């Protein structure tokens, strides 16, 4: 099996656009440096949060090229690929490899109804032509196409298909995938709703929208997971869920961009037909970010104090 470590928190990056819908390259380079400085473990451009469904092939290639050059090997780059045509997806994967991506994240085909056999054929054909590791995205709330566990189990046997991003907000689909797919096949949570419990039962990593706004909080969460401090991880998880529910779940991509702009990041505007939020909605988001900042500081102080107490209790008083 082709190998790429997908452990940790990968950010499905937003794509900054100008008011006229043009890609803002300098802003994107600034965001990528900020994500990495804040501790993300990987970058996923052109996925659903990056408005990948609205990108021309030229835009997609330019955004990928910008991401790969700016990352410059510091973390893996997984190229989002939201393309329904099997042949066009094969071409897009080939271009991603030529540009230097480390892997691709493939969405299910959209619009037409498809059987599980259709989906199996689609992904196998792409994998047969790919030089890159492939992660499959199962996100029926957006695509209206559902990959069942049995189909993913069959795809997991292909040496190029290394993992799946499961976007259900329920724990059971993640548990089923962990149980039924082979060792080495990586399971990524795609919803913050199931994240803390997902890591407890064996998820390898996550690709979550809220990491655009709160990458440091997500990093603290993952550090707690690695240390087995699941109670502490749940506290971080509860905080970002409050923000996620109020911003990403309620207002989608325009909400995420408004939140990022609120804290001084160059997130730009959504791409039409998506529209910027109204002034009143942006005010709601501003207040939520203030709430988050206050509680993040409180949790950070509490966690540091608890760690100091435990360290003192464990210290040998006689040296």
Wavefront OBJ file of the C-alpha trace (Angstrom):
o trace
v 0.000 0.000 0.000
v 1.231 3.517 -0.838
v 1.935 5.227 2.471
v 1.244 8.722 3.813
v 0.746 9.479 7.480
v -2.615 11.232 7.947
v -2.469 11.477 11.734
v -3.455 14.736 13.381
v -5.577 17.699 12.325
v -5.612 18.610 8.632
v -7.193 21.928 7.663
v -9.499 21.990 4.620
v -8.458 25.511 3.724
v -10.839 28.256 2.731
v -9.966 29.966 -0.555
v -9.744 33.758 -0.329
v -11.449 35.552 -3.211
v -11.697 39.245 -4.021
v -15.105 40.897 -4.221
v -15.230 40.074 -7.942
v -14.608 36.366 -7.270
v -10.922 36.287 -8.270
v -8.442 34.188 -6.281
v -6.286 36.278 -3.933
v -2.908 34.522 -4.079
v -1.040 36.720 -1.605
v -3.795 36.334 0.989
v -3.744 32.543 0.556
v 0.018 32.397 1.061
v -0.394 34.406 4.271
v -3.118 32.045 5.504
v -1.031 28.938 4.814
v 1.862 30.289 6.866
v -0.577 31.103 9.682
v -2.164 27.623 9.641
v 1.231 25.963 9.907
v 2.439 28.336 12.625
v -0.724 27.499 14.591
v 0.109 23.781 14.506
v -1.970 22.067 11.816
v -0.623 18.729 10.612
v -1.627 19.049 6.959
v -3.184 21.324 4.334
v -6.155 20.339 2.149
v -6.798 22.930 -0.592
v -9.749 22.927 -3.012
v -12.011 20.707 -0.903
v -15.635 21.574 -0.096
v -14.685 24.301 2.408
v -12.349 25.717 -0.247
v -15.372 26.080 -2.549
v -13.909 23.351 -4.731
v -17.230 22.710 -6.458
v -17.183 26.266 -7.854
v -13.606 26.273 -9.144
v -12.607 26.110 -12.790
v -9.808 23.656 -13.574
v -7.488 26.625 -14.110
v -8.379 28.074 -10.683
v -7.963 24.701 -9.007
v -4.527 24.189 -10.514
v -3.400 27.693 -9.556
v -4.643 27.293 -5.978
v -2.932 23.896 -5.663
v 0.302 25.244 -7.089
v 0.183 28.168 -4.645
v -0.482 25.890 -1.667
v 2.259 23.428 -2.557
v 4.878 26.108 -3.174
v 4.009 28.006 0.027
v 3.935 24.891 2.212
v 7.330 23.923 0.764
v 7.355 20.493 2.379
v 6.584 21.626 5.930
v 3.400 19.521 6.144
v 1.612 17.201 3.695
v -0.648 18.749 1.035
v -3.731 16.697 0.121
v -5.384 18.033 -3.032
v -9.162 18.285 -2.801
v -10.829 16.937 -5.950
v -14.556 17.583 -6.410
v -15.065 16.336 -9.954
v -17.918 14.058 -10.970
v -16.556 12.785 -14.294
v -14.285 9.765 -13.858
v -12.045 10.774 -16.778
v -11.779 14.401 -15.667
v -10.974 13.265 -12.137
v -8.167 11.066 -13.503
v -6.755 14.108 -15.300
v -7.056 16.266 -12.184
v -5.234 13.677 -10.074
v -2.476 13.513 -12.672
v -2.069 17.301 -12.552
v -2.012 17.259 -8.729
v 0.853 14.755 -8.884
v 2.744 16.889 -11.409
v 2.355 19.942 -9.160
v 3.792 18.054 -6.196
v 0.788 17.165 -4.018
v 1.319 14.381 -1.473
v -2.139 12.824 -1.910
v -5.628 13.582 -3.198
v -8.973 13.760 -1.417
v -11.632 12.466 -3.812
v -15.282 13.347 -3.382
v -18.030 11.100 -4.670
v -19.551 11.989 -8.070
v -22.610 14.227 -7.796
v -25.892 15.078 -9.512
v -26.876 11.709 -11.036
v -28.073 8.788 -8.902
v -25.382 6.117 -8.646
v -25.311 2.565 -7.320
v -22.592 1.254 -5.029
v -21.239 -0.698 -8.018
v -20.990 2.578 -9.991
v -19.054 4.208 -7.171
v -16.778 1.200 -6.795
v -15.916 1.344 -10.489
v -15.368 5.133 -10.378
v -12.836 5.071 -7.550
v -11.057 1.946 -8.794
v -10.562 3.479 -12.238
v -9.094 6.637 -10.769
v -6.861 4.662 -8.387
v -5.569 2.512 -11.256
v -4.330 5.651 -13.039
v -3.027 7.492 -9.962
v 0.562 7.780 -8.802
v -0.656 9.480 -5.613
v -2.239 8.018 -2.482
v -6.005 8.535 -2.468
v -8.285 9.445 0.430
v -12.006 9.095 -0.257
v -14.463 11.651 1.102
v -17.860 10.340 2.188
v -19.960 13.473 2.656
v -23.572 12.701 1.655
v -24.973 15.804 3.375
v -23.363 17.828 0.568
v -23.098 15.388 -2.339
v -26.347 13.449 -1.729
v -24.379 10.336 -2.679
v -23.660 7.818 0.077
v -20.806 5.314 0.169
v -21.794 2.410 2.378
v -19.321 0.640 4.644
v -19.202 -2.490 2.473
v -18.130 -0.411 -0.538
v -15.418 1.397 1.432
v -14.284 -1.985 2.771
v -13.764 -3.188 -0.814
v -11.990 0.006 -1.844
v -9.670 -0.280 1.160
v -8.014 -3.306 -0.440
v -6.654 -1.181 -3.298
v -2.981 -0.285 -2.684
v -3.471 3.358 -3.749
v -6.501 4.015 -1.547
v -5.124 4.736 1.914
v -8.042 6.161 3.870
v -11.486 7.684 4.095
v -12.818 10.949 5.467
v -16.157 10.096 7.077
v -18.277 13.226 7.534
v -21.123 11.769 9.574
v -21.784 13.557 12.844
v -22.596 10.177 14.412
v -20.022 7.886 16.032
v -21.348 4.595 14.648
v -20.165 5.021 11.018
v -16.641 5.719 12.281
v -16.790 2.671 14.563
v -17.995 0.466 11.686
v -15.176 1.647 9.420
v -12.537 1.110 12.112
v -13.846 -2.411 12.719
v -14.269 -3.507 9.100
v -11.358 -1.965 7.198
v -7.871 -3.505 7.243
v -5.023 -2.428 9.502
v -3.181 0.497 7.952
v -6.264 1.934 6.270
v -6.652 5.358 7.858
v -9.969 6.670 9.182
v -10.412 10.439 9.338
v -13.238 12.228 11.104
v -14.840 14.924 8.983
v -17.255 16.326 11.565
v -16.460 18.019 14.840
v -19.597 16.458 16.351
v -17.956 13.013 16.520
v -14.343 14.047 16.850
v -13.454 13.520 20.526
v -15.143 10.117 20.755
v -13.836 9.246 17.297
v -10.240 9.574 18.449
v -11.043 7.566 21.569
v -12.200 4.600 19.474
v -9.310 4.726 17.027
v -9.591 7.447 14.366
v -6.221 8.341 12.897
v -6.874 11.976 12.111
v -9.408 14.605 11.140
v -10.191 17.077 8.384
v -12.511 19.605 10.001
v -13.737 23.006 8.843
v -13.413 24.711 12.212
v -9.621 24.314 12.063
v -9.694 27.269 9.652
v -10.780 29.517 12.511
v -9.356 27.724 15.558
v -6.267 25.764 14.486
v -4.451 26.303 17.784
v -7.448 25.066 19.756
v -7.587 21.995 17.495
v -3.868 21.461 18.092
v -4.367 21.617 21.877
v -7.196 19.108 21.515
v -5.013 16.687 19.564
v -2.126 17.038 22.016
v -4.509 16.042 24.811
v -5.647 13.028 22.758
v -2.052 11.880 22.228
v -1.450 12.111 25.984
v -4.596 10.101 26.688
v -6.177 13.068 28.480
v -9.629 12.539 27.004
v -11.434 14.585 29.654
v -9.263 17.578 28.775
v -9.680 16.860 25.062
v -13.446 16.895 25.536
v -13.271 20.387 27.067
v -11.409 21.690 24.011
v -13.861 19.831 21.794
v -16.877 21.358 23.563
v -15.499 24.863 23.043
v -14.893 24.492 19.347
v -18.269 22.768 18.909
v -19.960 25.849 20.352
v -18.170 27.944 17.740
v -18.707 25.382 14.987
v -22.445 25.194 15.657
v -22.802 28.976 15.778
v -20.671 29.717 12.726
v -19.889 26.863 10.321
v -23.071 24.839 10.811
v -25.320 27.905 10.852
v -23.703 30.068 8.162
v -21.415 27.715 6.211
v -18.474 29.050 4.215
v -19.596 32.712 4.434
v -19.691 32.280 8.211
v -16.197 30.794 8.378
v -14.810 33.593 6.248
v -16.579 36.222 8.346
v -15.116 34.702 11.523
v -11.616 34.704 10.045
v -11.973 38.289 8.849
v -13.160 39.233 12.348
v -9.865 38.094 13.873
v -7.792 39.902 11.256
v -7.152 37.126 8.742
v -7.409 37.805 4.984
v -10.188 35.307 4.263
v -11.764 37.518 1.626
v -15.234 36.960 0.177
v -17.203 33.854 -0.754
v -17.361 32.949 -4.428
v -20.714 33.523 -6.157
v -23.362 32.212 -5.904
v -22.416 32.273 -2.209
v -22.837 35.735 -0.713
v -21.221 37.603 2.187
v -23.173 37.725 5.432
v -25.257 40.707 6.478
v -23.944 43.188 9.043
v -26.213 41.767 11.754
v -24.978 38.204 11.155
v -21.365 39.337 11.151
v -22.026 40.951 14.542
v -23.290 37.611 15.904
v -20.094 35.982 14.686
v -17.960 38.752 16.193
v -19.575 38.137 19.590
v -19.045 34.379 19.276
v -15.359 34.877 18.521
v -15.031 37.094 21.592
v -16.698 34.350 23.662
v -14.301 31.794 22.217
v -11.213 33.907 22.864
v -12.188 34.430 26.494
v -12.907 30.738 27.082
v -9.795 29.616 25.215
v -7.690 31.733 27.566
v -9.509 30.334 30.610
v -9.097 26.725 29.462
v -5.437 27.271 28.621
v -4.785 28.669 32.095
v -6.689 25.834 33.742
v -4.857 23.181 31.744
v -1.466 24.719 32.553
v -2.329 24.878 36.252
v -3.470 21.241 36.311
v -0.290 20.137 34.573
v 1.839 22.057 37.118
v -0.036 20.463 40.040
v 0.431 16.978 38.600
v 4.098 17.684 37.964
v 4.617 18.845 41.554
v 2.810 15.802 42.964
v 4.970 13.515 40.902
v 8.246 15.240 41.783
v 10.711 13.613 44.211
v 11.053 16.071 47.121
v 14.574 14.723 47.813
v 15.736 15.248 44.227
l 1 2 3 4 5 6 7 8 9 10 11 12 13 14 15 16 17 18 19 20 21 22 23 24 25 26 27 28 29 30 31 32 33 34 35 36 37 38 39 40 41 42 43 44 45 46 47 48 49 50 51 52 53 54 55 56 57 58 59 60 61 62 63 64 65 66 67 68 69 70 71 72 73 74 75 76 77 78 79 80 81 82 83 84 85 86 87 88 89 90 91 92 93 94 95 96 97 98 99 100 101 102 103 104 105 106 107 108 109 110 111 112 113 114 115 116 117 118 119 120 121 122 123 124 125 126 127 128 129 130 131 132 133 134 135 136 137 138 139 140 141 142 143 144 145 146 147 148 149 150 151 152 153 154 155 156 157 158 159 160 161 162 163 164 165 166 167 168 169 170 171 172 173 174 175 176 177 178 179 180 181 182 183 184 185 186 187 188 189 190 191 192 193 194 195 196 197 198 199 200 201 202 203 204 205 206 207 208 209 210 211 212 213 214 215 216 217 218 219 220 221 222 223 224 225 226 227 228 229 230 231 232 233 234 235 236 237 238 239 240 241 242 243 244 245 246 247 248 249 250 251 252 253 254 255 256 257 258 259 260 261 262 263 264 265 266 267 268 269 270 271 272 273 274 275 276 277 278 279 280 281 282 283 284 285 286 287 288 289 290 291 292 293 294 295 296 297 298 299 300 301 302 303 304 305 306 307 308 309 310 311 312 313 314 315 316 317 318 319
